[in-house]
Amino acid sequence: MMKPDDRSNEFSISPHYTTRELIPENQETPIHFLRHWITPEDFLFLRNHFPYPSLKEEAFLLPIDGEVKQPKIFRYGDLLHMPSRTVTAVLECSGNKRAYFCPQVYGVQWEDGALCQAIWKGVSLSYLLSLTEIADTAVEVVFEGYDAGKRTDIDGVFHYARSLPISKAICPDTLIAYELNGKILPYKHGYPLRLIVPQWYGMAWVKWLKRITVINHHFTGPFQEIDYNYYPCKENDLGKRPVTTINVNSIIQYPLDLSEMNTGTHYIEGLAWTGEGIVSKVEISTDYGQTWHKASLNQDLSQPYSWVGWTYVWMVGQKGEYTIFSRATDTCGRTQPFEPEWNRKGYGYNGIASVRVKIE
């Protein structure tokens, strides 16, 4: 059995691709059929921009340079012996629920399943940055992954790279992770090292970390300046602003949309989550929002990065067709709107969740 300290020597990954495998893999979590507090590894959603990268020995070295007084190269094995930190956090793709925008927008047509929750363990990025001594001129921290390829809109080959402002980079729970759900970080989820940014959408959680660079200006890579921005206008870039914090949101897991049900008592179940504060309440309506009723929250509210399960007991005696709404509110006063903010790349959908049922 491999010892934890031996992980840096485990193996090099050099996939042999077929033509089909050159297409980036994107798969949803079967979120309506899971009732787990922690999403099992096999059901974590996958979001990739390029084919999976080939990793060699250099992948077990993590350089930090740029606007620092002491540039360093951290070895994977060294990170395992540093003070560790564990966070349980929702991971949501910023394009989750994109398929529900009206008018429709182009992009991966995610429904509800670009969403999961896991336990991440690693080293606090702030600890590593303290060892390099950030210069006073530092503005942002850039994270570059090993995954790379061509884009359709501009020429060249690009590595997936994103930046964080210094204020977010030095948050104690911003991690360089090497474990997921108590096991070695799986290759498809960023092995050997992945950035974890609780409360932010998944585009910030850079996988297969290649290097970290501290810079004294705003990063302008294409995954920062072109993608992952809200563009409220279809024809121009007026009002453009970056995608960052997760919007307050909810889904109805049961019943499924277009279900047929009997009269009587039914348990409406779902999840709610947010990137600011914590979820304070979930409300249900079965009359198109004329009246709202509080659902019961199933988990302790003291966990700031986690989703909360909720249940509402619905007693229905009249046959007919119904639309069930759910909306979540967080402790920062944000509530899901009836109409989410439309944007041409389809990010941050958080309109009130709904399912249609027929009572017979």
VENCOR-V923019 format. One record per residue. N is the residue number from 1. RES is the residue in one letter. SS is DSSP state (alpha for helix, beta for strand, coil for the rest). OMEGA is omega as a letter, one per 30 degrees, with the letter a starting at -180 (* if undefined). D_LAST is the distance of its C-alpha to the last C-alpha in Angstrom with 1 decimal. Layout:
n=N res=RES ss=SS omega=OMEGA d_last=D_LAST
n=N res=RES ss=SS omega=OMEGA d_last=D_LAST
This chain:
n=1 res=M ss=coil omega=a d_last=56.9
n=2 res=M ss=coil omega=l d_last=57.3
n=3 res=K ss=coil omega=a d_last=58.4
n=4 res=P ss=alpha omega=a d_last=56.9
n=5 res=D ss=alpha omega=a d_last=60.3
n=6 res=D ss=alpha omega=a d_last=60.4
n=7 res=R ss=alpha omega=a d_last=57.4
n=8 res=S ss=alpha omega=l d_last=59.6
n=9 res=N ss=alpha omega=a d_last=61.2
n=10 res=E ss=coil omega=l d_last=58.1
n=11 res=F ss=coil omega=l d_last=58.1
n=12 res=S ss=coil omega=a d_last=58.2
n=13 res=I ss=beta omega=l d_last=55.1
n=14 res=S ss=coil omega=a d_last=56.0
n=15 res=P ss=coil omega=l d_last=53.0
n=16 res=H ss=coil omega=a d_last=53.8
n=17 res=Y ss=coil omega=l d_last=51.4
n=18 res=T ss=coil omega=l d_last=50.1
n=19 res=T ss=coil omega=a d_last=49.4
n=20 res=R ss=alpha omega=a d_last=45.7
n=21 res=E ss=alpha omega=l d_last=46.3
n=22 res=L ss=alpha omega=l d_last=48.2
n=23 res=I ss=coil omega=l d_last=44.9
n=24 res=P ss=coil omega=a d_last=43.8
n=25 res=E ss=coil omega=l d_last=41.0
n=26 res=N ss=coil omega=a d_last=37.9
n=27 res=Q ss=beta omega=l d_last=34.9
n=28 res=E ss=coil omega=l d_last=31.9
n=29 res=T ss=coil omega=l d_last=30.9
n=30 res=P ss=coil omega=a d_last=27.5
n=31 res=I ss=alpha omega=a d_last=26.7
n=32 res=H ss=alpha omega=a d_last=22.9
n=33 res=F ss=alpha omega=l d_last=23.7
n=34 res=L ss=coil omega=l d_last=26.7
n=35 res=R ss=coil omega=a d_last=26.9
n=36 res=H ss=coil omega=l d_last=30.7
n=37 res=W ss=coil omega=l d_last=32.9
n=38 res=I ss=coil omega=a d_last=35.3
n=39 res=T ss=coil omega=l d_last=34.2
n=40 res=P ss=coil omega=a d_last=35.8
n=41 res=E ss=alpha omega=a d_last=38.5
n=42 res=D ss=alpha omega=a d_last=36.9
n=43 res=F ss=alpha omega=l d_last=33.9
n=44 res=L ss=coil omega=a d_last=35.9
n=45 res=F ss=coil omega=a d_last=35.4
n=46 res=L ss=beta omega=l d_last=38.4
n=47 res=R ss=coil omega=a d_last=39.9
n=48 res=N ss=coil omega=l d_last=43.2
n=49 res=H ss=coil omega=a d_last=45.3
n=50 res=F ss=coil omega=l d_last=47.8
n=51 res=P ss=coil omega=l d_last=48.1
n=52 res=Y ss=coil omega=a d_last=48.8
n=53 res=P ss=coil omega=l d_last=52.4
n=54 res=S ss=coil omega=a d_last=55.2
n=55 res=L ss=beta omega=l d_last=56.5
n=56 res=K ss=coil omega=a d_last=60.1
n=57 res=E ss=alpha omega=a d_last=62.2
n=58 res=E ss=alpha omega=a d_last=62.3
n=59 res=A ss=alpha omega=l d_last=58.6
n=60 res=F ss=alpha omega=l d_last=59.7
n=61 res=L ss=beta omega=a d_last=61.8
n=62 res=L ss=beta omega=l d_last=60.5
n=63 res=P ss=beta omega=l d_last=63.1
n=64 res=I ss=beta omega=a d_last=62.9
n=65 res=D ss=beta omega=a d_last=65.4
n=66 res=G ss=beta omega=a d_last=66.0
n=67 res=E ss=coil omega=l d_last=66.6
n=68 res=V ss=beta omega=a d_last=67.5
n=69 res=K ss=coil omega=a d_last=70.8
n=70 res=Q ss=coil omega=l d_last=70.4
n=71 res=P ss=coil omega=a d_last=68.4
n=72 res=K ss=beta omega=l d_last=67.2
n=73 res=I ss=beta omega=a d_last=65.6
n=74 res=F ss=beta omega=l d_last=63.4
n=75 res=R ss=beta omega=a d_last=63.0
n=76 res=Y ss=alpha omega=a d_last=59.7
n=77 res=G ss=alpha omega=l d_last=61.3
n=78 res=D ss=alpha omega=a d_last=62.7
n=79 res=L ss=alpha omega=a d_last=59.3
n=80 res=L ss=alpha omega=a d_last=58.2
n=81 res=H ss=coil omega=l d_last=61.0
n=82 res=M ss=coil omega=l d_last=60.4
n=83 res=P ss=coil omega=a d_last=58.5
n=84 res=S ss=coil omega=l d_last=54.8
n=85 res=R ss=beta omega=a d_last=51.8
n=86 res=T ss=beta omega=l d_last=48.1
n=87 res=V ss=beta omega=l d_last=45.1
n=88 res=T ss=beta omega=a d_last=41.4
n=89 res=A ss=beta omega=l d_last=39.9
n=90 res=V ss=beta omega=l d_last=37.0
n=91 res=L ss=beta omega=a d_last=37.9
n=92 res=E ss=beta omega=l d_last=36.0
n=93 res=C ss=coil omega=l d_last=37.1
n=94 res=S ss=coil omega=l d_last=37.8
n=95 res=G ss=coil omega=l d_last=35.9
n=96 res=N ss=coil omega=a d_last=32.6
n=97 res=K ss=coil omega=a d_last=29.6
n=98 res=R ss=alpha omega=a d_last=32.1
n=99 res=A ss=alpha omega=a d_last=29.5
n=100 res=Y ss=alpha omega=a d_last=27.6
n=101 res=F ss=coil omega=l d_last=30.7
n=102 res=C ss=coil omega=f d_last=30.7
n=103 res=P ss=coil omega=a d_last=33.1
n=104 res=Q ss=coil omega=a d_last=32.9
n=105 res=V ss=coil omega=l d_last=36.0
n=106 res=Y ss=coil omega=a d_last=37.9
n=107 res=G ss=coil omega=l d_last=38.0
n=108 res=V ss=coil omega=a d_last=36.1
n=109 res=Q ss=coil omega=l d_last=32.5
n=110 res=W ss=coil omega=l d_last=31.3
n=111 res=E ss=coil omega=a d_last=27.7
n=112 res=D ss=coil omega=a d_last=27.1
n=113 res=G ss=coil omega=l d_last=29.2
n=114 res=A ss=coil omega=a d_last=32.8
n=115 res=L ss=beta omega=l d_last=32.7
n=116 res=C ss=beta omega=l d_last=33.9
n=117 res=Q ss=beta omega=a d_last=35.9
n=118 res=A ss=beta omega=l d_last=39.0
n=119 res=I ss=beta omega=a d_last=42.2
n=120 res=W ss=beta omega=l d_last=45.2
n=121 res=K ss=beta omega=l d_last=48.8
n=122 res=G ss=beta omega=l d_last=51.9
n=123 res=V ss=beta omega=l d_last=54.9
n=124 res=S ss=beta omega=l d_last=54.5
n=125 res=L ss=alpha omega=a d_last=55.7
n=126 res=S ss=alpha omega=l d_last=57.6
n=127 res=Y ss=alpha omega=l d_last=59.7
n=128 res=L ss=alpha omega=l d_last=60.7
n=129 res=L ss=alpha omega=l d_last=61.5
n=130 res=S ss=alpha omega=l d_last=63.7
n=131 res=L ss=alpha omega=l d_last=65.7
n=132 res=T ss=alpha omega=a d_last=66.4
n=133 res=E ss=coil omega=l d_last=67.2
n=134 res=I ss=beta omega=l d_last=65.4
n=135 res=A ss=coil omega=l d_last=67.9
n=136 res=D ss=coil omega=a d_last=67.8
n=137 res=T ss=coil omega=a d_last=67.1
n=138 res=A ss=coil omega=l d_last=63.7
n=139 res=V ss=coil omega=a d_last=60.8
n=140 res=E ss=beta omega=l d_last=58.1
n=141 res=V ss=beta omega=a d_last=57.5
n=142 res=V ss=beta omega=a d_last=56.6
n=143 res=F ss=beta omega=a d_last=54.7
n=144 res=E ss=beta omega=l d_last=55.2
n=145 res=G ss=beta omega=l d_last=53.3
n=146 res=Y ss=beta omega=a d_last=54.5
n=147 res=D ss=beta omega=a d_last=51.8
n=148 res=A ss=beta omega=l d_last=53.2
n=149 res=G ss=beta omega=a d_last=53.0
n=150 res=K ss=beta omega=l d_last=53.1
n=151 res=R ss=coil omega=a d_last=51.0
n=152 res=T ss=coil omega=a d_last=50.1
n=153 res=D ss=coil omega=l d_last=51.4
n=154 res=I ss=coil omega=a d_last=54.9
n=155 res=D ss=coil omega=l d_last=57.5
n=156 res=G ss=coil omega=l d_last=58.4
n=157 res=V ss=beta omega=a d_last=57.0
n=158 res=F ss=beta omega=l d_last=55.4
n=159 res=H ss=beta omega=l d_last=54.5
n=160 res=Y ss=beta omega=a d_last=51.3
n=161 res=A ss=beta omega=l d_last=52.8
n=162 res=R ss=beta omega=l d_last=51.6
n=163 res=S ss=beta omega=l d_last=53.3
n=164 res=L ss=beta omega=l d_last=52.7
n=165 res=P ss=beta omega=a d_last=54.6
n=166 res=I ss=alpha omega=a d_last=57.0
n=167 res=S ss=alpha omega=l d_last=55.1
n=168 res=K ss=alpha omega=a d_last=52.0
n=169 res=A ss=alpha omega=a d_last=54.1
n=170 res=I ss=coil omega=l d_last=55.8
n=171 res=C ss=coil omega=a d_last=52.7
n=172 res=P ss=coil omega=a d_last=53.0
n=173 res=D ss=coil omega=l d_last=49.5
n=174 res=T ss=coil omega=a d_last=50.2
n=175 res=L ss=beta omega=l d_last=50.9
n=176 res=I ss=beta omega=a d_last=52.5
n=177 res=A ss=beta omega=l d_last=50.2
n=178 res=Y ss=beta omega=l d_last=51.2
n=179 res=E ss=beta omega=l d_last=48.4
n=180 res=L ss=beta omega=l d_last=44.6
n=181 res=N ss=coil omega=l d_last=42.7
n=182 res=G ss=coil omega=l d_last=46.0
n=183 res=K ss=beta omega=l d_last=47.1
n=184 res=I ss=beta omega=l d_last=49.3
n=185 res=L ss=coil omega=a d_last=47.6
n=186 res=P ss=coil omega=a d_last=46.2
n=187 res=Y ss=alpha omega=a d_last=47.9
n=188 res=K ss=alpha omega=a d_last=44.8
n=189 res=H ss=alpha omega=l d_last=44.4
n=190 res=G ss=coil omega=a d_last=47.9
n=191 res=Y ss=coil omega=g d_last=50.3
n=192 res=P ss=coil omega=a d_last=52.9
n=193 res=L ss=coil omega=a d_last=52.4
n=194 res=R ss=beta omega=l d_last=49.7
n=195 res=L ss=beta omega=l d_last=49.6
n=196 res=I ss=beta omega=a d_last=46.9
n=197 res=V ss=coil omega=a d_last=46.3
n=198 res=P ss=coil omega=l d_last=43.7
n=199 res=Q ss=coil omega=l d_last=41.8
n=200 res=W ss=beta omega=l d_last=42.6
n=201 res=Y ss=coil omega=a d_last=40.5
n=202 res=G ss=alpha omega=l d_last=41.3
n=203 res=M ss=alpha omega=a d_last=43.7
n=204 res=A ss=alpha omega=a d_last=46.3
n=205 res=W ss=coil omega=a d_last=45.9
n=206 res=V ss=coil omega=a d_last=48.6
n=207 res=K ss=coil omega=l d_last=48.6
n=208 res=W ss=coil omega=a d_last=51.6
n=209 res=L ss=beta omega=l d_last=54.0
n=210 res=K ss=beta omega=l d_last=57.3
n=211 res=R ss=beta omega=l d_last=59.1
n=212 res=I ss=beta omega=a d_last=58.9
n=213 res=T ss=beta omega=l d_last=61.1
n=214 res=V ss=beta omega=a d_last=61.8
n=215 res=I ss=beta omega=a d_last=62.6
n=216 res=N ss=coil omega=a d_last=64.2
n=217 res=H ss=coil omega=l d_last=62.1
n=218 res=H ss=coil omega=l d_last=58.5
n=219 res=F ss=coil omega=a d_last=57.3
n=220 res=T ss=coil omega=l d_last=56.5
n=221 res=G ss=coil omega=a d_last=55.1
n=222 res=P ss=alpha omega=l d_last=52.5
n=223 res=F ss=alpha omega=l d_last=49.6
n=224 res=Q ss=alpha omega=a d_last=50.7
n=225 res=E ss=alpha omega=a d_last=51.8
n=226 res=I ss=coil omega=l d_last=49.7
n=227 res=D ss=coil omega=l d_last=46.5
n=228 res=Y ss=coil omega=l d_last=44.5
n=229 res=N ss=beta omega=l d_last=45.3
n=230 res=Y ss=beta omega=l d_last=43.0
n=231 res=Y ss=coil omega=a d_last=44.0
n=232 res=P ss=coil omega=a d_last=42.3
n=233 res=C ss=coil omega=a d_last=44.0
n=234 res=K ss=coil omega=a d_last=43.3
n=235 res=E ss=coil omega=a d_last=46.8
n=236 res=N ss=coil omega=a d_last=49.0
n=237 res=D ss=coil omega=l d_last=49.3
n=238 res=L ss=coil omega=l d_last=49.6
n=239 res=G ss=coil omega=a d_last=47.9
n=240 res=K ss=coil omega=l d_last=47.9
n=241 res=R ss=beta omega=a d_last=47.4
n=242 res=P ss=beta omega=l d_last=46.9
n=243 res=V ss=coil omega=a d_last=43.7
n=244 res=T ss=coil omega=a d_last=44.2
n=245 res=T ss=beta omega=l d_last=42.0
n=246 res=I ss=coil omega=l d_last=38.3
n=247 res=N ss=coil omega=l d_last=36.1
n=248 res=V ss=coil omega=a d_last=33.7
n=249 res=N ss=beta omega=l d_last=30.3
n=250 res=S ss=beta omega=l d_last=27.0
n=251 res=I ss=beta omega=l d_last=24.2
n=252 res=I ss=beta omega=l d_last=20.6
n=253 res=Q ss=beta omega=l d_last=20.7
n=254 res=Y ss=beta omega=g d_last=17.3
n=255 res=P ss=coil omega=l d_last=14.5
n=256 res=L ss=coil omega=l d_last=15.7
n=257 res=D ss=coil omega=l d_last=15.4
n=258 res=L ss=coil omega=l d_last=12.6
n=259 res=S ss=beta omega=l d_last=10.6
n=260 res=E ss=beta omega=a d_last=7.1
n=261 res=M ss=beta omega=l d_last=6.2
n=262 res=N ss=coil omega=l d_last=5.1
n=263 res=T ss=coil omega=a d_last=6.4
n=264 res=G ss=beta omega=a d_last=10.2
n=265 res=T ss=beta omega=l d_last=13.0
n=266 res=H ss=beta omega=l d_last=13.2
n=267 res=Y ss=beta omega=l d_last=16.6
n=268 res=I ss=beta omega=a d_last=17.1
n=269 res=E ss=beta omega=l d_last=20.4
n=270 res=G ss=beta omega=a d_last=23.0
n=271 res=L ss=beta omega=l d_last=26.7
n=272 res=A ss=beta omega=a d_last=29.1
n=273 res=W ss=beta omega=a d_last=32.7
n=274 res=T ss=coil omega=l d_last=35.6
n=275 res=G ss=coil omega=l d_last=39.2
n=276 res=E ss=coil omega=a d_last=40.7
n=277 res=G ss=coil omega=l d_last=40.8
n=278 res=I ss=coil omega=l d_last=37.7
n=279 res=V ss=beta omega=a d_last=34.1
n=280 res=S ss=beta omega=l d_last=34.1
n=281 res=K ss=beta omega=l d_last=30.5
n=282 res=V ss=beta omega=a d_last=27.0
n=283 res=E ss=beta omega=a d_last=24.7
n=284 res=I ss=beta omega=l d_last=21.0
n=285 res=S ss=beta omega=l d_last=19.4
n=286 res=T ss=coil omega=l d_last=15.9
n=287 res=D ss=coil omega=l d_last=17.4
n=288 res=Y ss=coil omega=l d_last=19.5
n=289 res=G ss=coil omega=l d_last=22.4
n=290 res=Q ss=coil omega=l d_last=23.1
n=291 res=T ss=coil omega=a d_last=22.9
n=292 res=W ss=coil omega=a d_last=23.4
n=293 res=H ss=beta omega=a d_last=23.2
n=294 res=K ss=beta omega=l d_last=25.3
n=295 res=A ss=coil omega=l d_last=24.1
n=296 res=S ss=beta omega=l d_last=26.3
n=297 res=L ss=beta omega=a d_last=28.8
n=298 res=N ss=coil omega=a d_last=29.4
n=299 res=Q ss=coil omega=l d_last=32.9
n=300 res=D ss=coil omega=a d_last=36.3
n=301 res=L ss=coil omega=a d_last=36.9
n=302 res=S ss=coil omega=a d_last=40.6
n=303 res=Q ss=coil omega=a d_last=40.1
n=304 res=P ss=coil omega=a d_last=40.9
n=305 res=Y ss=coil omega=a d_last=39.9
n=306 res=S ss=coil omega=l d_last=36.8
n=307 res=W ss=coil omega=l d_last=33.1
n=308 res=V ss=beta omega=l d_last=31.1
n=309 res=G ss=beta omega=l d_last=27.8
n=310 res=W ss=beta omega=a d_last=25.4
n=311 res=T ss=beta omega=l d_last=22.3
n=312 res=Y ss=beta omega=l d_last=20.1
n=313 res=V ss=beta omega=a d_last=18.1
n=314 res=W ss=beta omega=l d_last=14.9
n=315 res=M ss=beta omega=a d_last=13.6
n=316 res=V ss=beta omega=a d_last=10.5
n=317 res=G ss=coil omega=a d_last=9.6
n=318 res=Q ss=coil omega=l d_last=8.4
n=319 res=K ss=coil omega=l d_last=5.2
n=320 res=G ss=beta omega=l d_last=6.7
n=321 res=E ss=beta omega=a d_last=8.8
n=322 res=Y ss=beta omega=l d_last=11.1
n=323 res=T ss=beta omega=a d_last=14.4
n=324 res=I ss=beta omega=l d_last=15.8
n=325 res=F ss=beta omega=l d_last=19.6
n=326 res=S ss=beta omega=l d_last=22.3
n=327 res=R ss=beta omega=a d_last=26.0
n=328 res=A ss=beta omega=l d_last=29.0
n=329 res=T ss=beta omega=l d_last=32.3
n=330 res=D ss=beta omega=a d_last=35.6
n=331 res=T ss=coil omega=l d_last=38.7
n=332 res=C ss=coil omega=l d_last=40.5
n=333 res=G ss=coil omega=l d_last=38.3
n=334 res=R ss=coil omega=l d_last=36.4
n=335 res=T ss=beta omega=l d_last=32.7
n=336 res=Q ss=coil omega=l d_last=30.4
n=337 res=P ss=coil omega=l d_last=30.5
n=338 res=F ss=coil omega=a d_last=27.8
n=339 res=E ss=coil omega=l d_last=30.2
n=340 res=P ss=coil omega=l d_last=32.3
n=341 res=E ss=coil omega=l d_last=35.9
n=342 res=W ss=coil omega=l d_last=36.1
n=343 res=N ss=coil omega=a d_last=39.0
n=344 res=R ss=coil omega=l d_last=40.1
n=345 res=K ss=coil omega=l d_last=40.1
n=346 res=G ss=coil omega=a d_last=36.6
n=347 res=Y ss=coil omega=l d_last=37.4
n=348 res=G ss=coil omega=a d_last=35.9
n=349 res=Y ss=coil omega=l d_last=32.4
n=350 res=N ss=coil omega=l d_last=30.8
n=351 res=G ss=coil omega=l d_last=28.4
n=352 res=I ss=coil omega=a d_last=25.4
n=353 res=A ss=beta omega=a d_last=23.0
n=354 res=S ss=beta omega=l d_last=19.4
n=355 res=V ss=beta omega=l d_last=16.3
n=356 res=R ss=beta omega=l d_last=13.3
n=357 res=V ss=beta omega=l d_last=9.7
n=358 res=K ss=beta omega=l d_last=6.3
n=359 res=I ss=beta omega=a d_last=3.8
n=360 res=E ss=coil omega=* d_last=0.0
